[in-house]
């Protein structure tokens, strides 16, 4: 079959792509902008703008099946739940009906039902509801938390488990029934092979139910760390922390994810769902059968260190700009600039322009605005400062406070943040 996968650069989409290729299908990867995935045919898309049927018609020529895996866990100005979870999928589904696509598989989420209350789930439910009304064979899969190589949600849980003191919302009694990515893929293959009848909404849950505290204990043991120590946080404090984190980063730890966690990633007691599949692979068994490699260990330990490093560098640049303008004696600044042969308007421009540039760079980094470009500009500024001061004031190399030498660890720390910056594409639920 000729299958188009939207969000093929993300976690679920990329795993599906490889599995379908191994099964002998012709796969087209619809990915954000021009990101390459594998050797599959690639259609560059902009899921924030592809909200009309017309944008999808030409892409569906000859396609038998469409699998939609596009999703985000954290909305930002350029990535909104409404566009990515509702508007674009609805346009895609309607185009499938017009273009003669035989089947649509929608990867939704557990909780996108009559109990939905978060924007994440409500927008997922909106697309699901429209798909059910269309004259096409459809299957809606609503998995619990999916784990496997590249899963962002499980990466966050591992990072939390790696903390010396693990914060728990309340008593950590929130429940999860995690689903293996391999089990999810097998369900998709069964749908394609008609082993599962069409026009069904299916909730996928794992075979074991774990509380958040139990999950942290298992993951900490898998990481090879010592006994887990917890601190119980009031739920309101957890929500405030998640909200603040969401403001300054694209972390999976944000207000939406915490609200969904409180609901639980299990079937609600009052669920009216008629189709439930309980998968086979237990997370406990999967962890026992695998070994934590050095890369996974490092990622878990650095997960919260890197955002703190970014915030500290941002605040350093903001403070530098403020000190230059408001606190450090202006006369001394002009005396220093005179040693660079800068006087009058040139000195004013250098002093206030440089301070403003430092402040803007720090503020942009704090707000996570165009981070990669900001990092590059910071590296350029530090290099220029170091070269100019070396040429004009070489004695500063021997200053006990190290005004030049301190640039080197700061340069390396900034470079580290730049190369570990997460890409903004590859949209797929984790």
C-alpha positions as CSV (number, residue, x, y, z in Angstrom):
1,X,0.0,0.0,0.0
2,X,1.0,3.6,-0.5
3,X,0.9,5.2,2.9
4,X,1.3,8.9,3.8
5,X,2.4,9.6,7.4
6,X,2.1,13.1,8.8
7,X,4.6,14.0,11.5
8,X,6.9,11.3,10.3
9,X,9.9,13.1,11.8
10,X,8.5,12.8,15.3
11,X,8.7,10.0,17.8
12,X,5.6,7.9,16.9
13,X,5.8,8.9,13.2
14,X,9.4,7.9,12.7
15,X,8.9,4.5,14.4
16,X,5.9,3.9,12.2
17,X,7.7,4.9,9.1
18,X,10.5,2.4,9.6
19,X,8.1,-0.4,10.6
20,X,5.9,0.2,7.5
21,X,8.9,0.2,5.2
22,X,10.1,-3.1,6.7
23,X,6.6,-4.5,6.0
24,X,7.0,-3.6,2.3
25,X,4.7,-0.6,2.1
26,X,5.5,2.5,0.0
27,X,5.8,5.2,2.5
28,X,5.6,9.0,2.0
29,X,6.8,11.1,4.9
30,X,5.0,14.4,5.4
31,X,7.3,16.3,7.7
32,X,7.6,19.9,9.0
33,X,9.3,22.1,6.4
34,X,12.2,20.2,4.7
35,X,13.5,17.9,7.4
36,X,14.8,14.6,6.1
37,X,13.8,11.4,7.8
38,X,15.1,8.2,6.0
39,X,15.2,7.2,2.4
40,X,11.4,7.6,2.2
41,X,9.8,10.1,-0.2
42,X,9.5,13.4,1.7
43,X,6.8,16.0,1.4
44,X,7.7,19.2,3.2
45,X,4.8,20.6,5.1
46,X,4.0,23.5,7.4
47,X,1.3,22.0,9.7
48,X,0.5,25.4,11.2
49,X,-0.4,26.7,7.7
50,X,-1.8,23.6,5.9
51,X,-5.3,24.2,7.3
52,X,-7.2,24.0,4.0
53,X,-8.3,21.1,1.8
54,X,-6.5,22.7,-1.2
55,X,-3.1,22.4,0.6
56,X,-3.5,18.6,0.8
57,X,-5.1,17.5,-2.5
58,X,-2.0,17.2,-4.6
59,X,-0.1,15.5,-1.8
60,X,-2.7,12.6,-1.7
61,X,-2.5,11.5,-5.4
62,X,-2.4,7.7,-5.4
63,X,-2.3,7.4,-1.6
64,X,-4.2,4.5,-0.1
65,X,-3.8,5.2,3.6
66,X,-3.1,8.3,5.7
67,X,-1.8,8.0,9.2
68,X,-1.8,11.3,11.2
69,X,0.7,11.4,14.1
70,X,1.1,15.2,14.3
71,X,0.9,16.5,17.8
72,X,2.6,18.7,20.4
73,X,2.6,18.6,24.2
74,X,3.5,22.3,24.6
75,X,1.9,25.1,22.7
76,X,3.8,28.2,21.6
77,X,3.0,31.2,19.4
78,X,4.1,29.4,16.3
79,X,2.7,26.0,17.4
80,X,-0.8,26.0,18.7
81,X,-3.0,23.1,19.7
82,X,-5.9,24.4,17.7
83,X,-3.9,24.5,14.4
84,X,-1.9,21.3,14.9
85,X,-4.5,19.1,16.6
86,X,-7.7,20.3,15.0
87,X,-7.6,22.7,12.0
88,X,-4.9,20.9,10.0
89,X,-6.0,17.3,10.6
90,X,-9.6,18.2,9.8
91,X,-8.5,19.7,6.5
92,X,-6.4,16.6,5.8
93,X,-9.3,14.2,6.6
94,X,-11.7,16.1,4.4
95,X,-9.1,16.1,1.6
96,X,-8.8,12.3,2.0
97,X,-12.5,11.9,1.5
98,X,-12.4,14.0,-1.7
99,X,-9.3,12.3,-3.1
100,X,-10.4,8.7,-2.7
101,X,-8.1,7.7,0.1
102,X,-9.2,4.3,1.4
103,X,-8.4,4.6,5.1
104,X,-7.4,7.1,7.7
105,X,-5.7,6.2,11.0
106,X,-5.7,9.0,13.5
107,X,-3.2,8.8,16.4
108,X,-5.2,10.6,19.1
109,X,-4.6,10.4,22.9
110,X,-6.2,8.7,25.9
111,X,-8.4,11.2,27.5
112,X,-9.6,12.8,24.2
113,X,-13.2,11.8,25.1
114,X,-16.2,13.0,27.0
115,X,-14.0,13.6,30.1
116,X,-11.6,15.9,28.2
117,X,-10.8,19.2,29.9
118,X,-7.3,20.2,28.8
119,X,-6.7,22.1,25.5
120,X,-4.5,19.3,24.4
121,X,-7.3,16.7,24.7
122,X,-10.1,19.0,23.6
123,X,-8.4,19.8,20.3
124,X,-7.6,16.2,19.7
125,X,-11.2,15.3,20.4
126,X,-12.4,18.0,17.9
127,X,-10.4,16.3,15.0
128,X,-11.6,12.9,16.1
129,X,-15.3,14.0,16.1
130,X,-15.0,15.4,12.6
131,X,-13.3,12.2,11.3
132,X,-16.1,10.0,12.6
133,X,-18.6,12.0,10.5
134,X,-16.8,11.4,7.2
135,X,-17.6,8.8,4.5
136,X,-14.3,7.0,4.8
137,X,-12.9,4.0,6.6
138,X,-11.3,5.4,9.7
139,X,-9.7,4.2,12.9
140,X,-8.9,6.4,15.9
141,X,-6.3,5.1,18.3
142,X,-6.1,6.8,21.7
143,X,-2.9,5.5,23.4
144,X,-1.8,6.1,27.0
145,X,1.7,7.4,27.5
146,X,3.9,5.8,24.8
147,X,7.4,4.8,25.7
148,X,10.3,3.7,23.5
149,X,13.4,5.1,21.9
150,X,12.9,8.9,21.5
151,X,9.8,9.3,23.7
152,X,9.9,12.8,25.2
153,X,7.4,12.0,28.0
154,X,9.4,9.0,29.3
155,X,12.6,11.0,28.9
156,X,11.1,13.6,31.3
157,X,10.2,10.9,33.8
158,X,13.7,9.5,33.6
159,X,15.1,13.0,34.3
160,X,12.8,13.5,37.3
161,X,13.9,10.1,38.6
162,X,17.5,11.1,38.3
163,X,17.1,14.1,40.7
164,X,18.7,13.7,44.2
165,X,15.3,14.8,45.6
166,X,12.3,13.9,43.4
167,X,9.3,16.3,43.7
168,X,6.0,14.5,43.7
169,X,2.6,16.2,43.0
170,X,0.7,15.5,46.2
171,X,1.6,11.9,47.2
172,X,2.6,10.8,43.7
173,X,-0.5,8.6,43.4
174,X,-1.3,9.7,39.8
175,X,-1.6,6.5,37.7
176,X,-0.3,5.5,34.3
177,X,-0.6,2.5,32.0
178,X,2.3,3.0,29.6
179,X,2.1,1.6,26.1
180,X,5.2,0.3,24.3
181,X,5.8,1.9,20.9
182,X,6.2,-1.6,19.4
183,X,2.8,-2.6,20.7
184,X,1.3,0.6,19.2
185,X,2.9,-0.2,15.9
186,X,1.5,-3.7,15.9
187,X,-2.0,-2.4,16.5
188,X,-1.5,0.0,13.5
189,X,-0.4,-3.0,11.3
190,X,-3.4,-5.0,12.5
191,X,-5.6,-2.1,11.4
192,X,-3.9,-2.0,8.0
193,X,-4.3,-5.7,7.5
194,X,-8.0,-5.5,8.5
195,X,-7.5,-7.7,11.6
196,X,-9.2,-4.9,13.4
197,X,-12.5,-3.7,11.9
198,X,-12.7,-0.1,10.6
199,X,-14.7,2.8,12.0
200,X,-13.7,2.2,15.6
201,X,-12.3,4.4,18.3
202,X,-9.8,2.3,20.3
203,X,-8.2,3.2,23.6
204,X,-4.8,1.6,24.1
205,X,-3.6,0.9,27.6
206,X,-0.6,-1.0,28.9
207,X,-1.0,-4.2,30.9
208,X,0.2,-2.7,34.2
209,X,-0.9,0.3,36.2
210,X,1.8,2.3,37.9
211,X,1.6,5.2,40.2
212,X,4.0,8.1,39.5
213,X,6.0,7.2,42.6
214,X,6.3,3.6,41.5
215,X,7.4,4.7,38.0
216,X,10.1,7.0,39.5
217,X,11.5,4.1,41.6
218,X,11.7,1.8,38.7
219,X,13.4,4.3,36.4
220,X,15.9,5.3,39.1
221,X,16.8,1.7,39.6
222,X,17.2,1.3,35.8
223,X,19.5,4.3,35.7
224,X,21.7,2.6,38.3
225,X,21.2,5.3,41.0
226,X,20.6,5.0,44.7
227,X,17.5,4.9,46.7
228,X,14.8,7.3,45.6
229,X,14.0,10.2,47.9
230,X,10.9,12.2,47.5
231,X,9.5,15.6,48.5
232,X,5.7,16.0,48.4
233,X,4.6,19.2,46.8
234,X,1.1,20.7,47.1
235,X,-0.7,20.4,43.8
236,X,-1.0,24.2,43.4
237,X,2.8,24.6,43.8
238,X,3.3,21.9,41.1
239,X,1.1,23.8,38.7
240,X,2.9,27.1,39.4
241,X,6.3,25.4,38.7
242,X,5.0,23.8,35.6
243,X,3.5,27.1,34.4
244,X,6.8,28.9,35.0
245,X,8.8,26.2,33.2
246,X,6.5,26.4,30.2
247,X,7.1,30.1,30.0
248,X,10.8,29.8,29.6
249,X,11.3,26.5,27.9
250,X,9.8,23.9,25.5
251,X,10.0,21.3,28.2
252,X,7.4,18.5,28.4
253,X,7.0,19.6,32.1
254,X,4.4,22.3,31.6
255,X,0.9,23.2,32.7
256,X,-0.9,21.1,30.2
257,X,1.1,18.0,30.8
258,X,0.7,18.3,34.6
259,X,-3.1,18.7,34.2
260,X,-3.2,15.6,32.1
261,X,-1.0,13.7,34.6
262,X,-3.4,14.6,37.4
263,X,-6.3,13.1,35.4
264,X,-4.2,10.0,35.0
265,X,-3.1,8.1,31.9
266,X,-5.6,5.3,32.5
267,X,-9.2,4.7,31.5
268,X,-11.5,6.8,33.7
269,X,-14.0,4.8,35.8
270,X,-16.9,6.3,33.9
271,X,-15.5,5.7,30.4
272,X,-18.1,4.9,27.8
273,X,-15.6,3.7,25.3
274,X,-16.7,0.4,23.8
275,X,-13.3,-0.6,22.2
276,X,-10.3,-1.2,24.5
277,X,-7.1,-2.9,23.6
278,X,-4.8,-3.8,26.5
279,X,-1.3,-4.3,25.0
280,X,1.1,-7.0,26.0
281,X,4.5,-5.4,27.0
282,X,4.9,-4.4,30.6
283,X,7.1,-1.4,31.2
284,X,8.7,-3.3,34.2
285,X,9.7,-6.1,31.9
286,X,10.9,-3.7,29.2
287,X,13.2,-2.0,31.7
288,X,14.5,-5.3,33.1
289,X,15.3,-6.5,29.6
290,X,17.3,-3.4,28.7
291,X,20.4,-1.7,30.0
292,X,20.8,2.0,30.5
293,X,23.5,3.2,28.2
294,X,25.8,6.1,28.9
295,X,24.0,8.5,26.6
296,X,20.6,7.8,28.3
297,X,22.3,8.3,31.7
298,X,23.8,11.6,30.6
299,X,20.6,12.9,29.1
300,X,18.7,12.1,32.3
301,X,21.2,13.8,34.5
302,X,21.5,16.9,32.3
303,X,17.8,17.4,31.5
304,X,17.3,20.0,34.2
305,X,20.9,21.3,34.4
306,X,20.8,22.6,30.8
307,X,17.7,24.8,31.3
308,X,19.2,26.2,34.5
309,X,22.5,26.9,32.6
310,X,20.5,28.7,29.9
311,X,18.6,30.8,32.4
312,X,21.7,31.7,34.4
313,X,23.5,32.8,31.2
314,X,20.4,34.8,30.1
315,X,20.3,36.6,33.5
316,X,24.1,37.3,33.3
317,X,23.7,39.1,30.0
318,X,20.6,41.0,31.3
319,X,22.5,42.1,34.4
320,X,25.5,43.1,32.4
321,X,23.4,45.4,30.3
322,X,21.7,46.9,33.3
323,X,24.9,47.4,35.2
324,X,26.6,49.2,32.3
325,X,23.7,51.7,32.0
326,X,22.5,52.3,35.5
327,X,25.0,51.2,38.1
328,X,28.6,51.3,36.9
329,X,30.1,54.9,37.0
330,X,29.6,56.3,33.5
331,X,32.9,58.3,33.8
332,X,34.9,55.1,34.3
333,X,33.2,53.5,31.3
334,X,34.1,56.6,29.1
335,X,37.6,56.4,30.4
336,X,37.8,52.8,29.4
337,X,36.4,53.5,25.9
338,X,38.9,56.3,25.4
339,X,41.6,53.7,25.5
340,X,39.9,52.3,22.3
341,X,40.1,55.9,20.8
342,X,36.3,56.2,21.2
343,X,35.0,59.7,22.2
344,X,31.9,61.7,22.0
345,X,29.0,60.1,20.1
346,X,31.1,57.1,19.2
347,X,31.6,56.4,22.9
348,X,27.9,56.9,23.6
349,X,27.0,54.5,20.9
350,X,29.5,51.9,22.1
351,X,28.4,52.2,25.8
352,X,24.6,52.4,25.4
353,X,24.4,50.4,22.2
354,X,26.6,47.6,23.7
355,X,24.6,47.5,26.9
356,X,21.3,47.5,25.1
357,X,22.5,44.6,22.9
358,X,23.6,42.6,26.0
359,X,20.2,43.2,27.6
360,X,18.2,42.2,24.4
361,X,20.3,39.0,23.9
362,X,19.7,38.0,27.5
363,X,16.0,38.8,27.4
364,X,15.6,36.9,24.1
365,X,17.4,33.9,25.6
366,X,15.3,34.0,28.8
367,X,12.1,34.0,26.7
368,X,13.5,31.3,24.4
369,X,13.0,33.4,21.4
370,X,15.1,32.3,18.4
371,X,17.5,30.7,20.7
372,X,20.0,29.3,18.1
373,X,20.4,32.7,16.5
374,X,20.8,34.3,19.9
375,X,23.5,31.8,20.9
376,X,25.3,32.5,17.6
377,X,25.1,36.2,18.2
378,X,26.4,35.8,21.8
379,X,29.4,33.8,20.6
380,X,30.2,36.4,18.0
381,X,29.9,39.2,20.6
382,X,32.2,37.4,23.1
383,X,34.7,36.7,20.4
384,X,34.7,40.3,19.3
385,X,35.0,41.6,23.0
386,X,37.9,39.2,23.6
387,X,39.8,40.2,20.5
388,X,39.3,43.9,20.9
389,X,40.3,43.9,24.6
390,X,43.3,41.7,23.9
391,X,44.5,44.2,21.2
392,X,43.8,47.4,23.1
393,X,44.2,46.3,26.8
394,X,46.3,43.2,26.9
395,X,47.1,43.8,30.6
396,X,43.6,42.7,31.4
397,X,44.8,39.1,30.8
398,X,46.7,39.5,34.0
399,X,43.8,41.0,36.0
400,X,43.1,38.8,39.1
401,X,39.3,38.9,38.4
402,X,39.9,37.4,34.9
403,X,37.7,39.8,32.9
404,X,38.9,38.2,29.6
405,X,39.8,34.6,30.7
406,X,36.2,34.2,32.1
407,X,34.9,34.5,28.5
408,X,36.3,31.0,27.7
409,X,34.2,28.9,30.0
410,X,31.2,31.1,29.2
411,X,31.9,30.6,25.5
412,X,32.0,26.8,25.9
413,X,28.8,26.8,28.0
414,X,27.0,28.9,25.4
415,X,28.3,26.5,22.7
416,X,27.1,23.5,24.7
417,X,23.6,25.0,24.9
418,X,23.6,25.8,21.2
419,X,24.5,22.3,20.0
420,X,22.0,20.7,22.4
421,X,19.1,23.0,21.4
422,X,16.1,20.8,20.6
423,X,14.8,21.2,17.0
424,X,11.5,22.8,16.5
425,X,10.3,20.4,13.9
426,X,9.4,16.7,13.9
427,X,6.0,17.2,15.5
428,X,4.6,14.1,17.0
429,X,3.0,13.1,20.3
430,X,5.3,11.5,22.8
